């Protein structure tokens, strides 16, 4: 009866040790020499920029992220944004 909880505890300890060992063996890359990047502000002179300004005024909050349901939605939204771009495209 106590075998399953003991198995879960053992599995958890083994996984924790493996994660710590992998983190020590495979260190994160040094990013101190990486160039600083900045977002291009939305221009009120373009139609997409005006839409973004209006949407931001309507929804006060910390995020401008809209989660997409699948890869087709992501591709379609990027293609529509690229098609409607008037000055530059700044997408992640």
N, C-alpha and C positions, 0 to 999 in steps of 0.2 A: 504494500500500500504506500509506503514511503519511497518507493523506487522512482516514481514519476517526478515528484518534487526534487529529489536528489539529482535526477538526470537533468532537469531544467537548470538547477543551480550549477552543476558541472558544465553544462553547455554554455551558460552565461559567463562563467569564469574563463573558459577556454576562448570564447569569442572576444572577451575584453582583453585578454592577454595577446591574442592574435592582432587585434586592432592596434594596441599600443606598440607591439613589435613592428608591425607594418609602418606605423607612423615614424618610428625611430629609423627604420631601414630606408624608407622612401621619404626623404624630407621634402617639404614644399619648396618650390623654386623661389629664388631671390627676386623680389619685385622692386628693389630700391632703385634700379636704373630704368625702370619702365617709364615711358613718357606719360605725363598726366593728360587725361582726356576730359572733355567737358561736353555737355549737351548743348546743341544749338538752340537758342530760344525761338519760340514760335513767332513768326513775323506777322504783325497785324495787317501787313500790306497784301497778303495772299489769302485766298478763300479758305484753304485748310487751316491757316493760322487763326483766322477769325472764328472758325468753328471750334478750334481748341480753346481759344480764349473764352468763348461763350460757355462751353462745356465745363471749363474750370470754374467759372463764376457760379454756375448752377450747382455744382457738386463740390462743396468745400470738404477737403479730407486729405489725408497724408499720401494717397496713392493715385497714380494715373494708370494703373495696371488693370487691364481687362482680361480675365482668364478666358482662353479659347478652348472649345471642347475637343477638337482634334486637329490633325495636321492640315486637313483640307481648309478649315476655317483660317488657320494661320497663313497658309499660302494665299488664299483669296483676299484676306485683309491686307497683306503686304502688296499684292498686285494692284489692289484698288488705291492704296496710298501712293504707290509709285506712279500710277496713272494720273492721279490728281495733283501730284507735286508740281509746284510752280517755280521753286527756287532750289531747294536742296532736299535730300532725304537723310534723316537721322533716325535709323531704326536699330533696335537691338535684336 
